[in-house]
Amino acid sequence: MPTDAVLRELLVRQLDHWLPAALHRARRATLALAYAGGDATGAEDALRVVAEFADRLRGRRLTVLVVADDGTDLPVRLGAVEATLPADVAVHLVPGGPDRLPVALKAAGAAGAPLLVVADGADPDPALLAAAASGRPAELLLVTTPGRSLRPALTGAGFPLVTEVELVPDGDGPARLLGYGTGSDRGLEAVKEALWAVDEYAGVRYRDPADPQGRLLDISLDPEPGPLRRELLAELARSGPQTVTDLRRFATTATVYRAADANRALASLLASDAVTRDPEHGRLGGDVTISAVENAGSSA
């Protein structure tokens, strides 16, 4: 389905960020990929990315766990890519679904070292989340069905920084909810950049679960700022005047948008007189204070 293509490219982009950082900070790391049936092609894509970092793996140990039931040809497909990997990479295929991840991660000794878990088709089960959070540092990409926010479960499991977005295909295909948890500001920034940088696949759009109007957004390097304008106004109504730095942080940690998108949205709100700024003139720097204008919500 079209959402699979978006998720595979997102995984590749995130691995490009995560893998060199993990290899730099520790002598061992674990990448765990779990699939609840369906398409496990992402595992092949992930191994190809690993192969590109072969020169950085010398003296390091990377364990790749693939937990999937994807037919009898999966070992053959993975084996063909595994043959191109250096001896420093150990690939283990574990039959089953994401519910096997806690046992697989424990057997691999993943705790206490860099860990990236990708669980496609999983529920936010406490045991799975706890196992994913055992890395130092830990990152989790969880893909599940929409209908509830993943933020409380991920935060409660020990991921202080969380973002989530719905992938909505055109037609009758099911939407999918992607949640990402981390303790790293850079990790969060990287996944946000990757979300908006993936190819603009026809038939897939984003929906920010934080947007009460549920507006669909085209995948674009410059996403439509309407929902973010409304969310910024709502945050100003809740919390009162805030600096640009605070609102950039809010956009990064509480919405699907990036910090840079907050600047564009604030410039639009200022132009429409929905907010005011102090000081009134000059660059829209981080120390500028933004205040909502009463009854300005309709202008967002």
VOBA-1610 file (N, C-alpha, C; in pm, whole numbers, padded with zeros to 5 digits, always signed):
BEGIN
Met+00084-00119+00000Met+00000+00000+00000Met+00088+00124+00000Pro+00035+00241-00041Pro+00120+00361-00052Pro+00187+00399+00079Thr+00121+00377+00192Thr+00183+00415+00319Thr+00309+00335+00346Asp+00319+00212+00296Asp+00440+00132+00315Asp+00561+00201+00252Ala+00541+00259+00134Ala+00652+00326+00066Ala+00701+00446+00148Val+00608+00523+00204Val+00646+00637+00287Val+00723+00590+00410Leu+00674+00485+00474Leu+00739+00435+00596Leu+00877+00378+00567Arg+00893+00311+00453Arg+01025+00257+00419Arg+01125+00370+00397Glu+01084+00475+00326Glu+01178+00585+00303Glu+01209+00657+00434Leu+01109+00671+00520Leu+01132+00734+00649Leu+01233+00654+00730Leu+01222+00521+00728Leu+01318+00436+00799Leu+01458+00456+00745Val+01473+00458+00614Val+01605+00475+00554Val+01666+00609+00596Arg+01586+00714+00591Arg+01637+00846+00629Arg+01674+00851+00776Gln+01593+00787+00863Gln+01624+00788+01005Gln+01750+00706+01035Leu+01769+00596+00965Leu+01890+00517+00983Leu+02014+00595+00942Asp+02004+00675+00838Asp+02116+00758+00796Asp+02159+00852+00907His+02065+00894+00990His+02097+00980+01104His+02142+00898+01225Trp+02068+00790+01256Trp+02089+00717+01381Trp+02218+00636+01381Leu+02246+00566+01272Leu+02355+00469+01272Leu+02491+00532+01296Pro+02532+00636+01225Pro+02665+00693+01253Pro+02676+00749+01394Ala+02568+00806+01447Ala+02572+00858+01584Ala+02587+00745+01684Ala+02514+00635+01663Ala+02522+00522+01753Ala+02662+00460+01751Leu+02721+00446+01634Leu+02854+00387+01623Leu+02962+00477+01681His+02936+00608+01682His+03034+00702+01736His+03038+00697+01889Arg+02920+00677+01951Arg+02914+00690+02095Arg+02934+00558+02169Ala+02927+00443+02102Ala+02937+00315+02172Ala+03001+00210+02082Arg+03054+00106+02145Arg+03117-00002+02070Arg+03017-00107+02024Arg+02894-00098+02074Arg+02790-00190+02028Arg+02658-00116+02020Ala+02571-00164+01933Ala+02439-00104+01915Ala+02346-00211+01859Thr+02216-00185+01873Thr+02116-00281+01824Thr+02010-00209+01743Leu+01979-00266+01629Leu+01867-00224+01545Leu+01766-00337+01544Ala+01643-00310+01588Ala+01540-00413+01593Ala+01423-00372+01504Leu+01388-00460+01411Leu+01279-00436+01316Leu+01175-00545+01333Ala+01053-00507+01368Ala+00947-00605+01392Ala+00826-00572+01306Tyr+00767-00676+01247Tyr+00655-00658+01155Tyr+00543-00754+01192Ala+00422-00700+01198Ala+00305-00783+01226Ala+00248-00831+01092Gly+00313-00931+01033Gly+00270-00980+00903Gly+00296-00876+00796Gly+00230-00890+00683Gly+00239-00789+00578Gly+00378-00780+00517Asp+00415-00656+00486Asp+00535-00630+00407Asp+00654-00604+00498Ala+00756-00691+00493Ala+00879-00671+00570Ala+00993-00624+00480Thr+00957-00563+00366Thr+01060-00515+00275Thr+01149-00411+00341Gly+01095-00339+00439Gly+01175-00239+00508Gly+01300-00297+00570Ala+01296-00425+00609Ala+01415-00488+00667Ala+01527-00498+00565Glu+01492-00530+00441Glu+01594-00534+00336Glu+01653-00396+00311Asp+01566-00295+00306Asp+01614-00158+00287Asp+01708-00118+00400Ala+01673-00157+00523Ala+01755-00121+00639Ala+01894-00185+00630Leu+01901-00311+00589Leu+02030-00378+00578Leu+02115-00314+00469Arg+02054-00266+00364Arg+02131-00198+00260Arg+02191-00068+00313Val+02117+00003+00398Val+02172+00123+00460Val+02291+00086+00549Val+02277-00021+00627Val+02386-00067+00713Val+02511-00094+00630Ala+02493-00156+00515Ala+02608-00189+00429Ala+02683-00064+00386Glu+02613+00048+00373Glu+02678+00172+00331Glu+02771+00227+00438Phe+02756+00182+00562Phe+02839+00231+00672Phe+02943+00128+00715Ala+02980+00040+00624Ala+03073-00069+00657Ala+03205-00016+00712Asp+03254+00095+00657Asp+03384+00146+00702Asp+03379+00197+00845Arg+03262+00238+00893Arg+03250+00289+01029Arg+03223+00178+01131Leu+03204+00057+01083Leu+03171-00053+01172Leu+03295-00123+01227Arg+03412-00090+01177Arg+03533-00157+01225Arg+03552-00129+01374Gly+03568-00235+01450Gly+03584-00222+01594Gly+03455-00201+01669Arg+03342-00204+01598Arg+03211-00189+01658Arg+03131-00317+01634Arg+03022-00333+01708Arg+02937-00451+01691Arg+02792-00406+01677Leu+02734-00434+01562Leu+02594-00400+01538Leu+02512-00528+01528Thr+02409-00538+01610Thr+02316-00650+01604Thr+02187-00602+01538Val+02144-00674+01437Val+02018-00643+01368Val+01921-00757+01392Leu+01810-00726+01459Leu+01704-00824+01482Leu+01590-00797+01386Val+01546-00899+01317Val+01430-00890+01228Val+01326-00989+01279Val+01219-00937+01334Val+01112-01019+01389Val+00995-01013+01292Ala+00965-01123+01223Ala+00863-01118+01118Ala+00819-01258+01080Asp+00697-01267+01031Asp+00644-01384+00961Asp+00602-01335+00824Asp+00689-01348+00728Asp+00664-01291+00595Asp+00685-01396+00486Gly+00654-01519+00514Gly+00668-01622+00413Gly+00805-01686+00413Thr+00816-01794+00341Thr+00939-01873+00343Thr+01054-01808+00269Asp+01026-01704+00188Asp+01135-01643+00111Asp+01208-01533+00187Leu+01159-01493+00304Leu+01224-01384+00377Leu+01369-01418+00413Pro+01400-01537+00466Pro+01540-01567+00495Pro+01629-01558+00371Val+01578-01598+00256Val+01656-01591+00133Val+01681-01446+00095Arg+01575-01363+00103Arg+01589-01222+00066Arg+01685-01150+00159Leu+01671-01173+00288Leu+01761-01109+00384Leu+01904-01163+00370Gly+01915-01293+00342Gly+02046-01354+00328Gly+02126-01294+00214Ala+02058-01259+00106Ala+02128-01200-00008Ala+02190-01065+00030Val+02118-00986+00111Val+02173-00857+00155Val+02277-00879+00264Glu+02252-00974+00354Glu+02344-01000+00464Glu+02483-01039+00412Ala+02487-01105+00297Ala+02615-01147+00241Ala+02704-01030+00206Thr+02646-00910+00192Thr+02725-00792+00158Thr+02772-00717+00282Leu+02734-00762+00401Leu+02766-00690+00524Leu+02899-00737+00582Pro+02969-00650+00654Pro+03093-00691+00720Pro+03065-00784+00837Ala+03168-00852+00883Ala+03151-00949+00992Ala+03110-00883+01123Asp+03124-00751+01134Asp+03088-00679+01256Asp+02937-00670+01274Val+02861-00710+01173Val+02714-00703+01179Val+02658-00844+01195Ala+02579-00864+01299Ala+02512-00992+01322Ala+02363-00974+01297Val+02309-01050+01202Val+02168-01042+01167Val+02097-01167+01219His+01988-01147+01293His+01912-01258+01348His+01765-01244+01306Leu+01715-01346+01239Leu+01574-01350+01200Leu+01496-01428+01305Val+01396-01362+01364Val+01316-01423+01471Val+01173-01437+01420Pro+01122-01559+01407Pro+00983-01576+01362Pro+00885-01519+01464Gly+00781-01454+01415Gly+00679-01401+01504Gly+00646-01257+01473Gly+00574-01193+01566Gly+00534-01055+01549Gly+00598-00966+01653Pro+00555-00839+01659Pro+00616-00745+01753Pro+00608-00787+01900Asp+00513-00875+01935Asp+00505-00919+02074Asp+00627-01001+02115Arg+00707-01049+02017Arg+00829-01124+02049Arg+00948-01032+02077Leu+00931-00902+02056Leu+01044-00810+02071Leu+01106-00810+02211Pro+01027-00807+02319Pro+01092-00804+02452Pro+01189-00920+02474Val+01148-01040+02437Val+01234-01157+02454Val+01355-01148+02362Ala+01333-01106+02237Ala+01443-01098+02141Ala+01546-00994+02182Leu+01500-00879+02232Leu+01593-00775+02275Leu+01673-00819+02398Lys+01608-00890+02489Lys+01680-00938+02607Lys+01785-01040+02567Ala+01750-01132+02476Ala+01846-01233+02432Ala+01964-01170+02360Ala+01940-01058+02293Ala+02047-00991+02219Ala+02132-00901+02307Gly+02094-00885+02434Gly+02169-00797+02523Gly+02165-00652+02479Ala+02047-00607+02433Ala+02036-00474+02376Ala+02036-00362+02479Ala+02002-00393+02602Ala+01990-00290+02705Ala+02123-00223+02732Gly+02117-00093+02761Gly+02236-00022+02803Gly+02325+00029+02693Ala+02285+00011+02567Ala+02362+00059+02452Ala+02264+00120+02352Pro+02314+00194+02252Pro+02221+00255+02156Pro+02127+00152+02095Leu+01999+00188+02089Leu+01895+00095+02042Leu+01792+00173+01963Leu+01766+00128+01841Leu+01656+00180+01760Leu+01560+00065+01732Val+01436+00082+01772Val+01333-00020+01751Val+01230+00035+01652Val+01198-00045+01553Val+01091-00014+01458Val+00989-00126+01469Ala+00868-00091+01515Ala+00762-00190+01533Ala+00644-00153+01445Asp+00626-00226+01336Asp+00523-00196+01236Asp+00405-00289+01257Gly+00290-00230+01290Gly+00171-00310+01313Gly+00155-00352+01457Ala+00225-00284+01547Ala+00224-00321+01689Ala+00127-00234+01767Asp+00079-00287+01879Asp+00006-00207+01976Asp+00106-00150+02076Pro+00072-00038+02141Pro+00163+00019+02241Pro+00160-00061+02371Asp+00199-00189+02361Asp+00199-00278+02476Asp+00307-00235+02575Pro+00275-00230+02705Pro+00374-00185+02803Pro+00505-00265+02800Ala+00497-00397+02779Ala+00619-00477+02777Ala+00706-00441+02656Leu+00643-00420+02541Leu+00718-00381+02421Leu+00782-00244+02441Leu+00705-00149+02495Leu+00758-00014+02514Leu+00873-00013+02615Ala+00858-00091+02722Ala+00965-00097+02822Ala+01092-00155+02763Ala+01078-00259+02680Ala+01196-00320+02617Ala+01262-00221+02521Ala+01180-00147+02445Ala+01235-00050+02351Ala+01305+00063+02423Ala+01258+00097+02544Ala+01317+00207+02620Ala+01442+00167+02696Ser+01484+00041+02687Ser+01598-00008+02765Ser+01732+00031+02705Gly+01732+00085+02584Gly+01857+00129+02523Gly+01910+00255+02587Arg+02037+00281+02568Arg+02101+00402+02619Arg+02189+00460+02508Pro+02133+00551+02428Pro+01997+00600+02428Pro+01903+00507+02351Ala+01773+00535+02362Ala+01672+00453+02297Ala+01586+00538+02204Glu+01551+00481+02089Glu+01459+00545+01997Glu+01359+00441+01948Leu+01235+00483+01929Leu+01129+00392+01888Leu+01043+00455+01780Leu+01025+00382+01671Leu+00926+00415+01568Leu+00817+00308+01575Leu+00697+00350+01612Leu+00585+00257+01630Leu+00476+00292+01531Val+00435+00195+01451Val+00330+00214+01352Val+00211+00128+01393Thr+00095+00192+01408Thr-00022+00120+01456Thr-00147+00179+01393Thr-00264+00133+01437Thr-00390+00185+01386Thr-00426+00314+01460Pro-00487+00411+01390Pro-00527+00535+01458Pro-00642+00510+01555Gly-00677+00615+01626Gly-00791+00605+01717Gly-00759+00649+01858Arg-00632+00656+01892Arg-00592+00708+02022Arg-00451+00764+02010Ser-00419+00858+02098Ser-00286+00917+02095Ser-00185+00820+02155Leu-00068+00812+02092Leu+00041+00731+02144Leu+00126+00807+02245Arg+00108+00938+02253Arg+00194+01021+02336Arg+00196+00979+02482Pro+00080+00957+02548Pro+00084+00919+02691Pro+00160+00788+02715Ala+00139+00688+02628Ala+00205+00559+02648Ala+00356+00571+02627Leu+00398+00645+02525Leu+00541+00658+02498Leu+00610+00741+02607Thr+00546+00847+02648Thr+00604+00929+02756Thr+00614+00849+02885Gly+00508+00775+02917Gly+00508+00695+03038Gly+00611+00584+03037Ala+00649+00538+02917Ala+00749+00430+02907Ala+00892+00482+02920Gly+00908+00615+02920Gly+01043+00669+02937Gly+01097+00743+02816Phe+01010+00777+02721Phe+01052+00857+02606Phe+01003+01000+02628Pro+01088+01091+02673Pro+01042+01226+02707Pro+01003+01311+02587Leu+01055+01278+02469Leu+01024+01354+02348Leu+00948+01264+02253Val+00830+01309+02211Val+00740+01226+02131Val+00679+01310+02020Thr+00664+01250+01903Thr+00582+01309+01800Thr+00498+01199+01737Glu+00385+01236+01679Glu+00299+01139+01614Glu+00229+01204+01495Val+00201+01122+01394Val+00136+01172+01274Val+00059+01057+01210Glu-00057+01089+01154Glu-00134+00990+01080Glu-00095+00996+00932Leu-00076+00879+00872Leu-00055+00868+00728Leu-00188+00825+00667Val-00243+00911+00583Val-00378+00890+00532Val-00374+00872+00381Pro-00401+00751+00331Pro-00403+00731+00186Pro-00537+00775+00127Asp-00535+00812-00001Asp-00660+00842-00070Asp-00740+00714-00087Gly-00868+00728-00109Gly-00952+00611-00133Gly-00989+00541-00004Asp-01005+00410-00013Asp-01055+00331+00099Asp-00946+00267+00183Gly-00820+00292+00153Gly-00713+00230+00229Gly-00712+00279+00373Pro-00667+00196+00466Pro-00667+00236+00606Pro-00557+00337+00638Ala-00590+00431+00724Ala-00488+00523+00775Ala-00400+00450+00876Arg-00279+00501+00896Arg-00186+00442+00992Arg-00129+00553+01079Leu-00110+00521+01205Leu-00059+00618+01302Leu+00087+00586+01332Leu+00173+00684+01311Leu+00316+00669+01340Leu+00350+00749+01464Gly+00408+00682+01562Gly+00457+00748+01681Gly+00607+00730+01694Tyr+00675+00835+01734Tyr+00821+00830+01752Tyr+00853+00880+01891Gly+00934+00803+01963Gly+00977+00842+02097Gly+01128+00841+02108Thr+01182+00938+02180Thr+01327+00949+02196Thr+01356+01035+02319Gly+01481+01039+02359Gly+01527+01132+02460Gly+01621+01235+02403Ser+01637+01235+02271Ser+01735+01319+02203Ser+01667+01428+02123Asp+01703+01554+02150Asp+01652+01664+02068Asp+01693+01647+01922Arg+01818+01604+01901Arg+01864+01586+01763Arg+01787+01474+01693Gly+01756+01367+01767Gly+01678+01259+01709Gly+01540+01306+01668Leu+01476+01386+01753Leu+01344+01439+01720Leu+01351+01531+01599Glu+01451+01618+01597Glu+01466+01707+01481Glu+01488+01627+01354Ala+01567+01520+01362Ala+01597+01440+01243Ala+01472+01373+01189Val+01389+01318+01277Val+01270+01249+01228Val+01169+01349+01172Lys+01165+01469+01230Lys+01077+01573+01173Lys+01123+01612+01033Glu+01253+01631+01017Glu+01304+01666+00884Glu+01275+01553+00785Ala+01293+01429+00831Ala+01268+01315+00742Ala+01122+01306+00702Leu+01031+01335+00795Leu+00888+01328+00765Leu+00851+01417+00646Trp+00905+01537+00647Trp+00867+01633+00543Trp+00955+01624+00419Ala+01064+01547+00427Ala+01156+01537+00313Ala+01132+01413+00228Val+01049+01319+00276Val+01024+01200+00194Val+00959+01242+00064Asp+00976+01160-00038Asp+00916+01191-00168Asp+00766+01210-00154Glu+00712+01301-00231Glu+00570+01332-00224Glu+00490+01224-00296Tyr+00469+01113-00225Tyr+00400+01001-00286Tyr+00254+01036-00313Ala+00210+01013-00436Ala+00072+01040-00471Ala-00020+00951-00388Gly-00121+01014-00331Gly-00221+00936-00259Gly-00196+00920-00112Val-00093+00984-00055Val-00068+00979+00090Val-00049+01120+00141Arg-00124+01153+00246Arg-00110+01281+00312Arg-00098+01260+00462Tyr-00059+01366+00531Tyr-00044+01361+00676Tyr-00164+01426+00745Arg-00188+01382+00867Arg-00284+01450+00954Arg-00221+01460+01092Asp-00219+01581+01147Asp-00162+01602+01279Asp-00267+01568+01384Pro-00247+01465+01466Pro-00346+01431+01568Pro-00375+01546+01665Ala-00283+01642+01676Ala-00304+01755+01766Ala-00397+01861+01708Asp-00425+01851+01579Asp-00512+01949+01513Asp-00658+01908+01532Pro-00739+01985+01606Pro-00879+01945+01630Pro-00962+01940+01503Gln-00921+02014+01400Gln-00996+02011+01275Gln-00955+01896+01183Gly-00845+01830+01215Gly-00803+01712+01139Gly-00777+01739+00993Arg-00720+01852+00960Arg-00695+01888+00821Arg-00585+01801+00762Leu-00604+01754+00639Leu-00503+01674+00571Leu-00398+01764+00509Leu-00272+01720+00519Leu-00159+01799+00472Leu-00081+01723+00365Asp-00052+01789+00256Asp+00036+01730+00155Asp+00177+01719+00211Ile+00248+01612+00173Ile+00388+01598+00211Ile+00470+01698+00130Ser+00538+01788+00200Ser+00610+01896+00132Ser+00720+01949+00221Leu+00827+01997+00159Leu+00934+02060+00237Leu+00885+02187+00306Asp+00780+02248+00252Asp+00718+02367+00312Asp+00571+02337+00337Pro+00540+02264+00444Pro+00401+02222+00467Pro+00308+02339+00490Glu+00182+02321+00454Glu+00079+02422+00472Glu+00067+02455+00621Pro+00077+02584+00660Pro+00089+02617+00802Pro-00043+02637+00875Gly-00157+02621+00807Gly-00285+02649+00871Gly-00306+02578+01004Pro-00291+02446+01010Pro-00309+02378+01139Pro-00213+02427+01246Leu-00089+02458+01208Leu+00007+02505+01307Leu-00032+02643+01359Arg-00085+02728+01273Arg-00131+02858+01320Arg-00238+02841+01428Arg-00332+02750+01404Arg-00438+02727+01503Arg-00381+02670+01633Glu-00285+02579+01621Glu-00227+02518+01741Glu-00145+02619+01820Leu-00077+02709+01751Leu-00001+02812+01821Leu-00095+02908+01894Leu-00205+02946+01830Leu-00303+03032+01896Leu-00364+02964+02017Ala-00393+02835+02004Ala-00448+02762+02117Ala-00349+02755+02233Glu-00220+02738+02202Glu-00118+02733+02305Glu-00105+02870+02373Leu-00112+02978+02297Leu-00106+03111+02356Leu-00228+03137+02444Ala-00345+03085+02405Ala-00465+03101+02487Ala-00452+03024+02618Arg-00387+02907+02613Arg-00370+02826+02734Arg-00265+02884+02827Ser-00153+02926+02771Ser-00036+02958+02852Ser-00003+03105+02861Gly-00070+03188+02782Gly-00038+03329+02783Gly+00080+03361+02693Pro+00128+03485+02693Pro+00238+03526+02604Pro+00361+03437+02621Gln+00425+03408+02507Gln+00544+03324+02509Gln+00645+03379+02410Thr+00771+03344+02432Thr+00875+03387+02340Thr+00870+03301+02214Val+00936+03352+02111Val+00946+03275+01987Val+01018+03142+02014Thr+01119+03144+02099Thr+01190+03020+02134Thr+01094+02920+02195Asp+01007+02965+02287Asp+00910+02874+02348Asp+00815+02816+02245Leu+00770+02897+02152Leu+00673+02851+02052Leu+00739+02760+01949Arg+00864+02785+01919Arg+00937+02692+01832Arg+00950+02556+01900Arg+00978+02558+02029Arg+00988+02434+02106Arg+00853+02362+02110Phe+00747+02437+02127Phe+00613+02378+02128Phe+00584+02310+01994Ala+00615+02377+01884Ala+00590+02317+01753Ala+00666+02186+01736Thr+00790+02184+01785Thr+00873+02065+01770Thr+00825+01949+01856Thr+00785+01978+01978Thr+00755+01871+02074Thr+00608+01834+02083Ala+00518+01921+02038Ala+00375+01896+02059Ala+00295+01885+01929Thr+00358+01908+01814Thr+00288+01898+01686Thr+00374+01819+01588Val+00322+01799+01470Val+00398+01728+01368Val+00496+01821+01296Tyr+00488+01950+01325Tyr+00569+02048+01255Tyr+00709+02062+01316Arg+00796+02136+01244Arg+00933+02162+01287Arg+00944+02303+01344Ala+01058+02331+01407Ala+01080+02464+01463Ala+01074+02571+01354Ala+01135+02544+01239Ala+01135+02643+01131Ala+00994+02673+01083Asp+00904+02575+01087Asp+00766+02598+01046Asp+00698+02696+01140Ala+00737+02697+01267Ala+00678+02790+01363Ala+00707+02934+01324Asn+00827+02960+01275Asn+00859+03096+01232Asn+00770+03141+01118Arg+00748+03053+01020Arg+00661+03088+00908Arg+00518+03112+00955Ala+00469+03026+01046Ala+00333+03041+01097Ala+00318+03170+01178Leu+00419+03202+01258Leu+00412+03325+01337Leu+00414+03448+01247Ala+00494+03446+01143Ala+00497+03559+01050Ala+00360+03578+00987Ser+00292+03469+00954Ser+00157+03478+00897Ser+00057+03532+00998Leu+00067+03486+01124Leu-00024+03534+01228Leu-00002+03683+01255Leu+00122+03727+01252Leu+00150+03870+01271Leu+00094+03952+01156Ala+00106+03900+01034Ala+00056+03972+00918Ala-00096+03986+00921Ser-00163+03889+00980Ser-00310+03892+00987Ser-00361+03957+01116Asp-00270+04010+01197Asp-00305+04076+01324Asp-00373+03982+01423Ala-00344+03852+01412Ala-00397+03756+01508Ala-00313+03753+01635Val-00187+03797+01624Val-00099+03806+01741Val-00023+03938+01733Thr+00035+03977+01846Thr+00124+04093+01851Thr+00261+04048+01900Arg+00358+04134+01883Arg+00494+04102+01923Arg+00553+04215+02005Asp+00647+04182+02092Asp+00719+04279+02174Asp+00867+04239+02176Pro+00956+04322+02120Pro+00932+04454+02061Pro+00857+04446+01928Glu+00799+04557+01886Glu+00714+04560+01767Glu+00792+04546+01637His+00919+04588+01638His+00996+04590+01514His+01127+04513+01530Gly+01187+04480+01417Gly+01313+04409+01418Gly+01296+04263+01380Arg+01407+04192+01386Arg+01407+04051+01349Arg+01320+03971+01445Leu+01256+03867+01393Leu+01171+03780+01476Leu+01260+03679+01546Gly+01341+03729+01640Gly+01435+03645+01710Gly+01372+03567+01823Gly+01452+03479+01884Gly+01399+03389+01985Gly+01348+03457+02109Asp+01400+03580+02140Asp+01359+03649+02262Asp+01239+03740+02242Val+01185+03748+02122Val+01064+03827+02096Val+00945+03759+02161Thr+00863+03835+02233Thr+00746+03780+02300Thr+00622+03794+02212Ile+00548+03685+02199Ile+00428+03679+02116Ile+00305+03671+02206Ser+00203+03753+02178Ser+00078+03752+02254Ser-00037+03737+02157Ala-00139+03661+02196Ala-00259+03645+02115Ala-00347+03768+02127Val-00413+03805+02016Val-00512+03911+02017Val-00647+03850+02049Glu-00721+03910+02140Glu-00849+03853+02183Glu-00943+03836+02064Asn-01011+03720+02059Asn-01106+03687+01952Asn-01041+03682+01815Ala-00913+03642+01813Ala-00842+03635+01684Ala-00843+03496+01623Gly-00905+03399+01690Gly-00898+03260+01642Gly-00951+03242+01502Ser-01055+03321+01464Ser-01113+03303+01331Ser-01022+03350+01220Ser-00919+03430+01254Ser-00828+03479+01152Ser-00712+03386+01126Ala-00703+03276+01201Ala-00592+03184+01183Ala-00609+03100+01060
//
